[in-house]
Amino acid sequence: MKKFITVAALTLLAAGGTSTMAEAAKKVPVPTVTYTNNLSNPVIFAEGTGLTGFPTAEATGLRGPVESLTEVYPYNGINYYLQQTVNTWQADWRNGQPGGETVEVDWSDNIVRTTWSSASVIRVEVVMGKELTTPMNGYDMTYLFGEGIAEVWGTTGTKIPAGFPTVYSICARLTIQKLDGPNGNVVGTLYDSAIYDRFGVDGPTSAYAAEVNVPGKVIYGYNWDLAKFDMASIGLPTEPKSGWYRLSFSLDPVAAYSVTDASGVVRNYAVPRNTVLGSLNALDVPGTSVPEVVLYPPKLSSGEVSTLEIYVKPATGKK
């Protein structure tokens, strides 16, 4: 999940655009309703189940699929259509192939290349992807301005061949465990949740989630609020929040859950895994030529588990 800037964005930067971030932000249309992000990079639903837990034949959970580009956003001489506005578009998607989808696992840069403190809110993102010999159709996306949740991205509406779709598995799980040292023993589990734990739950939930992010990719994300976490809640009142942690991204053998459909009928599902973790993103593997230092290289334990051990330093004045 490396941040990328398209050729169009590089052209804007090279041209020395004069709009400041603040000036540009004032020009962004403020919607009167809340819109989600459109899918710009293709996705494979490995188990044939969508983002909301229903079979994709009924509901993918994606916005669209009708293309409707009506609200233009001019930026440095180019017309864009922004995410989270009235505009809609949708890249291609398909279900997983019989026999399974073998994928690459990519942990976010802010996890493998950053040392956080015990007062941090750590964004944990993982993307699964697959290289194709025959590309699917996507949309060009350009990063315009902003940082973090305030990033603004847009498309010119141009469809492009995309040979590396993301892969969504309903069987994905995130586990965060405190260790007694590097490559150490587990002393406590802070978080353990699968994607399917959130289906059929009313109201807000802290369960693991998948989403379409602002660049238009389906990713897995979790906001690990270590600053507010109480170690006493897992029976370790004297354990410092600083130290070593093991993060595990894994795939359960079966996703078993219940979800209520639009007619009020509760439907029970038991979806077997159709995804295999086959490799790690090459830029995160030690020994490869990378422009940035990988502080915490991930490991691929098996076709079902990828782990990552990180060190969390003490916050100022805290342990």
ABEGO torsion letter per residue (X at the ends): XBBBBBAAAAAAAAAGBABBAAAAAAABBBBABBBBBBBABBBBBAAGBBAAGBBAAABAGBBOABBBBABBBBBGGBBBBBBGBABBBBBBBBBBBBGEBBBBBBBBAAAAABBBBAABBBBBBBBBBBBBABBBBBBBBBBABEBEAABBBBBAGBBBBBABBBBBBAABBBBBBBBAEBGBBBABBABBBBAAAABGBBEBBABBBBBBBAAGBBBBBBBBBAAABBAAAAGBAABBABEBBBBBBBBBABBBBBBBBAAGBBBBBBBBBABBBABBBAAABBGBBBABBBABBBBBABAABBBBBBBBBBBBGBX
